[in-house]
Amino acid sequence: MQKVLAMILAAMFAAVSFSAVAGDAKKEEKKAEKKEEKKAEKK
């Protein structure tokens, strides 16, 4: 029973960590796009 609970806990931790990393990557993409748009407007 303890092994099952440990596996479930590990799976939940992995899912939360992965979603957090994926969310950060999307934010970085949006920031990069905004910078490119601002550069294009200045020219």
Residue pairs with C-beta under 8 A, 6 or more apart in sequence:
none
